Amino acid sequence: MLGLGKSGAAASRLALRQGARVTVLDSGAGDAVERSAAELRAEGIACVTGSAALAVPGAFDFAVLSPGIDPAWPIAANLTARGIRALGEVEFALQNTAVPYIAITGTNGKTTTTELTAAILNGAGVRTVPCGNYGVALSSVVVDDVPADVLTVEVSSFQLELIETFHPRVAVWMNFAPDHLDRHPGLEAYRNAKLRIFENQTAEDTAVLNGAEDYPELRARRVTFSAWNSGCDFSYRDGAVFCGEESIIAMAETNLRGLHNAENIMAAVAACRAWGVSFEAMRSTLRSYRPPRHRCELAGIVDGCEFINDSKATNIHAMESALRGMTAPVVLIAGGKDKQLDYTPLKPLIRRQTTHVFTIGEIGGMLASCWAEDSICRRCGSLEEAVQGAYGAAKPGQVVLFAPGTSSFDMFTGYDHRGNVFTQLVQQLTTRP
């Protein structure tokens, strides 16, 4: 087992239960690594940590890689170069359960869709648990024998790289955009890794697809959705989500904001419908569901302006989706760590959707200069200054959207910390200065 994180530890326990002799390798060091290793050793699992994990001798039947382990890293390559078969943790877990599964992937939106799909299924009496790249590791669900009629599995490109028999009855493709190019050798390799979600499907299975994108030939039955493109099975019009001519739910009845969240609803509804759940059985959950924190979350309404916290927008595509999804004029707060990304393609969208932009972080100056011709831009020295500026600029009926478009580590410990600070600043707003 490669990696001592939650996925690796859970997979190790699963392998031990299945009768394997297990060795865990982790080249990391420090108290957290050693605590995890001590717990596993107490259960009869061998652990090798630090530099010694990079050159472990011995014969192994196969290796299981945690999602964070790049197959090209020495800790993995030292094994595969010896002809040792490599599996991903998700593949290994699913080879050890008979429970069928729905799988969901995409550059953005997959976590909300995974959570919503699981909520709809459970609400309709179909027992499921969201897992995989979301929440609990899939191996934990399997080793703990969690009661389930179907598993709802979020899968990343990292988890799909090393599949063999992975075969979801329903596979959901949310969208695709450049990301994770620090892990994959190029954009095509990243997309091909994600497309493996459909690899083992048959004509008896369902592929739920974003209707705005192109796909290779698939064997599964296609169901399409789009908030922008016409001619799809699921669509958005007149403020509501439709299946053909049947209205499923009005967005105003839900706690979700933005057209990209309308697409998240469509994808979840399509997946659950493919599993046999009626639209009527879905509606109660659709009305009560609240999205995961920091994903187009309503932080507050002040003087008739909605303040939307989309701190999870850590890449350009997520920022673009949030902007495109707003149906009211936007005052945008953006910026953060410099990831050497090109924001010039967003200029037409900034011109069309925003009245003001307030920028922060390492790329604050660059963004303000990049978009100066397209909106009223101001660079701010802090998030607090940006919130105050946006508050002063916004008019009733407008949206103040916090969609940074990059990571947070120049100013915050993570997107959740960044989003919490934004929400606190919004809650402190009472009257206009």
SULZIBEL-V550469 format. One record per helix or strand. SS is the DSSP state (2 for helix, 1 for strand). FROM is the first residue (numbers start at 1). TO is the last residue. If there is no record, write none. Layout:
ss=SS from=FROM to=TO
ss=SS from=FROM to=TO
This chain:
ss=1 from=2 to=2
ss=2 from=6 to=17
ss=1 from=23 to=26
ss=2 from=31 to=42
ss=1 from=46 to=49
ss=2 from=50 to=55
ss=1 from=62 to=65
ss=2 from=74 to=80
ss=1 from=85 to=88
ss=2 from=89 to=94
ss=1 from=101 to=105
ss=2 from=110 to=123
ss=1 from=130 to=132
ss=1 from=136 to=136
ss=2 from=138 to=143
ss=1 from=151 to=154
ss=2 from=157 to=160
ss=1 from=170 to=173
ss=2 from=187 to=198
ss=1 from=206 to=210
ss=1 from=221 to=226
ss=1 from=234 to=237
ss=1 from=240 to=243
ss=1 from=246 to=250
ss=2 from=251 to=253
ss=2 from=259 to=274
ss=2 from=279 to=288
ss=1 from=297 to=302
ss=1 from=305 to=309
ss=2 from=316 to=325
ss=1 from=330 to=335
ss=2 from=344 to=353
ss=1 from=354 to=360
ss=2 from=364 to=370
ss=1 from=376 to=379
ss=2 from=383 to=393
ss=1 from=399 to=402
ss=2 from=415 to=428
